[in-house]
Amino acid sequence: MLQEMTVNFLGVTMVALALLLVNQVGSVLARAAQLQYQKGFVLELIGLGTVQNVAILLPFGLMLGIVLAFGRLYHDSEMAAAQACGVGVGRVAAAVWLLALPVTALIAWLNFDLSPRAATAEANMRSEALRAAAAAPLEPGTFRSFGGGRIVVYARAKEKNGDLTDVFVKRTEDLAIETTVAHRAQYQVSSDGESESITLYDGERVEGTPGNNRYRIMRFEQQLIPMRTPETAARAQRLDEMSTLSLIGSRDPKRIAELQWRVGLPVMTLVLTVLAVPLGRLRPRQGRYAHVWIAVLVFALYANLALAGRTWLGRGIVPAALGLWWVHGLFFIGSLGAMLGPSLLRLQRVRRRS
């Protein structure tokens, strides 16, 4: 039984991880294209983003692994044969918890320790990628964006001394658009990589708002345009980057919600394990996958309700004393009902017959 559950758990988790990787690759590549990250940062950012989200996949994989394993054993009558040979509830529970407890410990380590460190490393790497992109020289014949697309620069050619020729610059400020063309330009980056600017020579600038016929045209001999990327500036530490110890004892609702979420995933794993056992039971002639869709639906409901509770807790709608425990309690009661319900019904039938 342990082997059957482990194989199914690993298979479901690998499939879910592959889907997560596809989504992570798409989001990182989109951001890299927008902010022009260098190639060396992309793979590391994908890995760090995956590490932060893999903890939510493990409870799903464990629950489906148990349901699939029990479904096959019941469908092929192996469970009936085992019970006829004296295999009781205790041995079945022992096999389930031999898998569930190490997975729960792994989720706790991921949520409490590894995920915050991965979030911090990802944020630092993004800042480093922005600095590296800013320090990279402007290449002729390609459009280069700065400030998250707020500034776009294009140069037709580049001279041997590094000067750019036939330069086009577009800047956007709210609704206003500023378009500049110049015969020559120089691109400078500070020694620490924190700021960059472009100096235009012998050009013309047009300022205006689309839909408005009032424009201003200015001709200049020299113009300096600062192009510091906002993401390189000092930033506040995000909640998911904070260590678990720093969250303990805080009275800030957002920090309490973050701590409750980190504690809640291991608790969710234990509750789903209890629920997976009755979901894996099948009646005679039922298909082995008959209850899989129920397990997926229960997990989706549980996870989304926990996410909603986290948001409500962070906004102060739910009291801090209640936290996310009401979500876990609700599903734990449902799990006990699903597990003990058939036994209670059989007991009632026996009493009626007697």
Salt bridges, closest charged atoms under 4 A:
GLU4 OE2 - ARG72 NE 2.77
ASP76 OD2 - ARG72 NH1 2.90
ASP76 OD1 - HIS75 ND1 3.07
GLU78 OE2 - ARG72 NH1 3.03
ASP113 OD2 - ARG117 NH2 2.92
GLU122 OE2 - ARG126 NH2 3.27
ASP163 OD2 - ARG184 NH1 3.09
ASP166 OD2 - ARG156 NH1 3.85
GLU173 OE2 - ARG150 NH1 2.61
GLU178 OE2 - ARG171 NH2 2.58
GLU194 OE2 - ARG131 NH1 3.76
GLU194 OE1 - ARG228 NH2 3.83
ASP202 OD2 - HIS183 NE2 3.85
GLU204 OE1 - ARG219 NH2 3.11
GLU207 OE2 - ARG205 NH2 2.75
GLU207 OE1 - ARG216 NH2 2.70
ASP240 OD1 - ARG238 NE 3.09
GLU241 OE2 - ARG235 NH1 3.11
GLU241 OE2 - ARG238 NH1 3.22
GLU258 OE2 - ARG262 NE 3.04
GLU258 OE1 - ARG310 NH2 2.65
